[in-house]
Amino acid sequence: MIEDKNPQRTSISQLGEFGLIDHLTQQFEMAQPSTLKGIGDDAAVLDFKDKKVVVSTDLLVEGVHFDLAYMPLKHLGYKSVVVNVSDICAMNAKPTQITVSIAVSNRFPLEALEELFAGIALAAKEYGVDVIGGDTTSSQKGLLISITALGEADADELVYRNGAKANDLIVVTGDIGAAYMGLQVLEREKQVFQVNPNSQPDLDAYTYLIERQLKPEARKDVRTMLHALEIKPTGMIDISDGLSSEVIHLCKQSNTGCNIFEDKLPLDPQLIATCEEFNIDATTVAINGGEDYELLFTIGMDDFDKIKGNPNFTVIGHMTDPAEGIHLVTRAHTKIALKARGWNALNKE
Amino acid sequence: MIEDKNPQRTSISQLGEFGLIDHLTQQFEMAQPSTLKGIGDDAAVLDFKDKKVVVSTDLLVEGVHFDLAYMPLKHLGYKSVVVNVSDICAMNAKPTQITVSIAVSNRFPLEALEELFAGIALAAKEYGVDVIGGDTTSSQKGLLISITALGEADADELVYRNGAKANDLIVVTGDIGAAYMGLQVLEREKQVFQVNPNSQPDLDAYTYLIERQLKPEARKDVRTMLHALEIKPTGMIDISDGLSSEVIHLCKQSNTGCNIFEDKLPLDPQLIATCEEFNIDATTVAINGGEDYELLFTIGMDDFDKIKGNPNFTVIGHMTDPAEGIHLVTRAHTKIALKARGWNALNKE
């Protein structure tokens, strides 16, 4: 589809590697006080002074993590930054810098990479992170994006996965499951398009779901909100692989069990309607669907009053002694053991 | 070739993504004082105190940067770390941490990834860097390794590419060109093997060249040596793309010209002999061959006495006013303009 959309096509090899890097990175300005030197030397130079530094990295592979049939390159660039920034937010740290490496096959013209980098630049600006380095090379097949994100925080601000205690409340930001159903809608439209390329999709009923899939946002705002509410979570993780996987990570690393209540799960009305249309159980989607990039965290019971009624946060359950296991309590009051299904990129081949 | 060598093959998908990451990373111990938390949370946590932080990243792609027909996976793991550590050394900083992400097709069994990670672990130990994070996923084709390296230095220790002045001496560590000729020897053997799989290669005459290609080392020792000699380079870069490219980077960023003298280039006798056998000009190889991972740096004339006769360092030329251009002065005393040829991974497809 890319080929059709770009009447002008410039071969990447016309610029050469150095020319390409210069061309794609000249739009990046350094805004973080901690960035002393960005792109242009053997390494970037940073100064975090007395702050702790957090580092996270993610690899996105065409055909495994994204499908360019329905993922516009600008959106892909944006999302690839969000995915990494989300990990920094999940430490309760402030994202500050990213490096961006791409491997790309020669079917991509320069104009395609410009779109990708426009999305990267937009996200970098939106989240206030400096693009301080990267690598650009060819691939044997498809597009691959590797991003490393850095962030900073005071030592006493950082929140790990292993600090939750029995009786802590389990809280989720925003709503969950929508990104997964957005993907199902897009996959269906792709099938329809393959059968009849002239069909005009009517996606009005799914705009929220599709936006959650194509243009997710990292919850950079949660750090600020929690700070204002004078809450420090005891444990925190971002929801990239699905609620079930993330809850299990928190419980295992904190040595707790938990009860999650089905009737507390925050679901968008569009998600519920679309699950009915697709004849899929909305709870299953909310628990196992990934890529929402909401934050899942635990707080002491004493902090409940601070978030009660706050529309940004939903208490979905509580931690227990580890012997009680990790369960979903259904609307029918039965307990089902949660399993880590999530997104297993390694099983997709 | 991998398939033949591994009678035991465990499918990666048997472990799942989390199981695979646990399995491959359990061997990594944190040794750097600046590593507060390594693998196991949303992000690693580091504390560099009053040091500056340097960050560099590289992407290695099968079929573009390496060929598994002659590159053993353990060597590849080792080299992928070296390539990144070398960039940190080129800032005159001390390498401290790396993240390692890999994308791998399902033709690789678990045992192959174990070999790769054994090489990564060996290099991490050798260079004293902690493996603090990464990502593991499937690829549509082949193997891809993305590493980000971090290092630390005091602000006044850092050496950039842009500090060289006219009349500064240009110095190279070790010898150059051998890694490129090692590749030529391996490529020739691959051709022979394809014609006659039973042929027994006799590589005794090329051991140094092959080692330089398959198991290069980053010059972590140079920082210590220069410190002991009380020399601070004015500009520095590592030789990954070839001397010519790197000299041009230094000159352009420092706004200088230069004269490099052909008869000063440090060439190993095995390189000279093999170039004769292959009927290739050794100077061309020394100037355009990449992957030596030696350091190229400039020093003030006043520091010449400190390195005179030191077998680790060779003065190969001097910086000039920018108007004089960037030249190689041949043995016949003619001047040839240097061009950035280097390794252009984007032209290899």
Boltz contact constraints between the chains, C-beta under 6 A:
constraints:
  - contact:
      token1: [A, 12]
      token2: [B, 346]
      max_distance: 6.0
  - contact:
      token1: [A, 13]
      token2: [B, 346]
      max_distance: 6.0
  - contact:
      token1: [A, 13]
      token2: [B, 347]
      max_distance: 6.0
  - contact:
      token1: [A, 16]
      token2: [B, 344]
      max_distance: 6.0
  - contact:
      token1: [A, 17]
      token2: [B, 344]
      max_distance: 6.0
  - contact:
      token1: [A, 17]
      token2: [B, 346]
      max_distance: 6.0
  - contact:
      token1: [A, 41]
      token2: [B, 160]
      max_distance: 6.0
  - contact:
      token1: [A, 41]
      token2: [B, 161]
      max_distance: 6.0
  - contact:
      token1: [A, 42]
      token2: [B, 87]
      max_distance: 6.0
  - contact:
      token1: [A, 42]
      token2: [B, 90]
      max_distance: 6.0
  - contact:
      token1: [A, 42]
      token2: [B, 91]
      max_distance: 6.0
  - contact:
      token1: [A, 42]
      token2: [B, 237]
      max_distance: 6.0
  - contact:
      token1: [A, 43]
      token2: [B, 54]
      max_distance: 6.0
  - contact:
      token1: [A, 43]
      token2: [B, 55]
      max_distance: 6.0
  - contact:
      token1: [A, 43]
      token2: [B, 56]
      max_distance: 6.0
  - contact:
      token1: [A, 43]
      token2: [B, 87]
      max_distance: 6.0
  - contact:
      token1: [A, 43]
      token2: [B, 88]
      max_distance: 6.0
  - contact:
      token1: [A, 43]
      token2: [B, 91]
      max_distance: 6.0
  - contact:
      token1: [A, 44]
      token2: [B, 55]
      max_distance: 6.0
  - contact:
      token1: [A, 45]
      token2: [B, 52]
      max_distance: 6.0
  - contact:
      token1: [A, 45]
      token2: [B, 54]
      max_distance: 6.0
  - contact:
      token1: [A, 46]
      token2: [B, 53]
      max_distance: 6.0
  - contact:
      token1: [A, 47]
      token2: [B, 52]
      max_distance: 6.0
  - contact:
      token1: [A, 52]
      token2: [B, 45]
      max_distance: 6.0
  - contact:
      token1: [A, 52]
      token2: [B, 47]
      max_distance: 6.0
  - contact:
      token1: [A, 53]
      token2: [B, 46]
      max_distance: 6.0
  - contact:
      token1: [A, 54]
      token2: [B, 43]
      max_distance: 6.0
  - contact:
      token1: [A, 54]
      token2: [B, 45]
      max_distance: 6.0
  - contact:
      token1: [A, 55]
      token2: [B, 43]
      max_distance: 6.0
  - contact:
      token1: [A, 55]
      token2: [B, 44]
      max_distance: 6.0
  - contact:
      token1: [A, 56]
      token2: [B, 43]
      max_distance: 6.0
  - contact:
      token1: [A, 57]
      token2: [B, 99]
      max_distance: 6.0
  - contact:
      token1: [A, 57]
      token2: [B, 101]
      max_distance: 6.0
  - contact:
      token1: [A, 57]
      token2: [B, 133]
      max_distance: 6.0
  - contact:
      token1: [A, 57]
      token2: [B, 135]
      max_distance: 6.0
  - contact:
      token1: [A, 58]
      token2: [B, 135]
      max_distance: 6.0
  - contact:
      token1: [A, 59]
      token2: [B, 101]
      max_distance: 6.0
  - contact:
      token1: [A, 59]
      token2: [B, 103]
      max_distance: 6.0
  - contact:
      token1: [A, 59]
      token2: [B, 135]
      max_distance: 6.0
  - contact:
      token1: [A, 59]
      token2: [B, 137]
      max_distance: 6.0
  - contact:
      token1: [A, 61]
      token2: [B, 103]
      max_distance: 6.0
  - contact:
      token1: [A, 61]
      token2: [B, 137]
      max_distance: 6.0
  - contact:
      token1: [A, 61]
      token2: [B, 139]
      max_distance: 6.0
  - contact:
      token1: [A, 63]
      token2: [B, 140]
      max_distance: 6.0
  - contact:
      token1: [A, 64]
      token2: [B, 137]
      max_distance: 6.0
  - contact:
      token1: [A, 64]
      token2: [B, 138]
      max_distance: 6.0
  - contact:
      token1: [A, 87]
      token2: [B, 42]
      max_distance: 6.0
  - contact:
      token1: [A, 87]
      token2: [B, 43]
      max_distance: 6.0
  - contact:
      token1: [A, 88]
      token2: [B, 43]
      max_distance: 6.0
  - contact:
      token1: [A, 90]
      token2: [B, 42]
      max_distance: 6.0
  - contact:
      token1: [A, 91]
      token2: [B, 42]
      max_distance: 6.0
  - contact:
      token1: [A, 91]
      token2: [B, 43]
      max_distance: 6.0
  - contact:
      token1: [A, 99]
      token2: [B, 57]
      max_distance: 6.0
  - contact:
      token1: [A, 99]
      token2: [B, 148]
      max_distance: 6.0
  - contact:
      token1: [A, 101]
      token2: [B, 57]
      max_distance: 6.0
  - contact:
      token1: [A, 101]
      token2: [B, 59]
      max_distance: 6.0
  - contact:
      token1: [A, 101]
      token2: [B, 146]
      max_distance: 6.0
  - contact:
      token1: [A, 103]
      token2: [B, 59]
      max_distance: 6.0
  - contact:
      token1: [A, 103]
      token2: [B, 61]
      max_distance: 6.0
  - contact:
      token1: [A, 106]
      token2: [B, 349]
      max_distance: 6.0
  - contact:
      token1: [A, 133]
      token2: [B, 57]
      max_distance: 6.0
  - contact:
      token1: [A, 135]
      token2: [B, 57]
      max_distance: 6.0
  - contact:
      token1: [A, 135]
      token2: [B, 58]
      max_distance: 6.0
  - contact:
      token1: [A, 135]
      token2: [B, 59]
      max_distance: 6.0
  - contact:
      token1: [A, 137]
      token2: [B, 59]
      max_distance: 6.0
  - contact:
      token1: [A, 137]
      token2: [B, 61]
      max_distance: 6.0
  - contact:
      token1: [A, 137]
      token2: [B, 64]
      max_distance: 6.0
  - contact:
      token1: [A, 137]
      token2: [B, 345]
      max_distance: 6.0
  - contact:
      token1: [A, 138]
      token2: [B, 64]
      max_distance: 6.0
  - contact:
      token1: [A, 138]
      token2: [B, 345]
      max_distance: 6.0
  - contact:
      token1: [A, 138]
      token2: [B, 346]
      max_distance: 6.0
  - contact:
      token1: [A, 138]
      token2: [B, 349]
      max_distance: 6.0
  - contact:
      token1: [A, 139]
      token2: [B, 61]
      max_distance: 6.0
  - contact:
      token1: [A, 140]
      token2: [B, 63]
      max_distance: 6.0
  - contact:
      token1: [A, 140]
      token2: [B, 141]
      max_distance: 6.0
  - contact:
      token1: [A, 140]
      token2: [B, 142]
      max_distance: 6.0
  - contact:
      token1: [A, 141]
      token2: [B, 140]
      max_distance: 6.0
  - contact:
      token1: [A, 141]
      token2: [B, 141]
      max_distance: 6.0
  - contact:
      token1: [A, 142]
      token2: [B, 140]
      max_distance: 6.0
  - contact:
      token1: [A, 146]
      token2: [B, 101]
      max_distance: 6.0
  - contact:
      token1: [A, 146]
      token2: [B, 146]
      max_distance: 6.0
  - contact:
      token1: [A, 148]
      token2: [B, 99]
      max_distance: 6.0
  - contact:
      token1: [A, 148]
      token2: [B, 148]
      max_distance: 6.0
  - contact:
      token1: [A, 160]
      token2: [B, 41]
      max_distance: 6.0
  - contact:
      token1: [A, 161]
      token2: [B, 41]
      max_distance: 6.0
  - contact:
      token1: [A, 344]
      token2: [B, 16]
      max_distance: 6.0
  - contact:
      token1: [A, 344]
      token2: [B, 17]
      max_distance: 6.0
  - contact:
      token1: [A, 345]
      token2: [B, 137]
      max_distance: 6.0
  - contact:
      token1: [A, 345]
      token2: [B, 138]
      max_distance: 6.0
  - contact:
      token1: [A, 346]
      token2: [B, 12]
      max_distance: 6.0
  - contact:
      token1: [A, 346]
      token2: [B, 13]
      max_distance: 6.0
  - contact:
      token1: [A, 346]
      token2: [B, 17]
      max_distance: 6.0
  - contact:
      token1: [A, 346]
      token2: [B, 138]
      max_distance: 6.0
  - contact:
      token1: [A, 347]
      token2: [B, 13]
      max_distance: 6.0
  - contact:
      token1: [A, 349]
      token2: [B, 106]
      max_distance: 6.0
  - contact:
      token1: [A, 349]
      token2: [B, 138]
      max_distance: 6.0
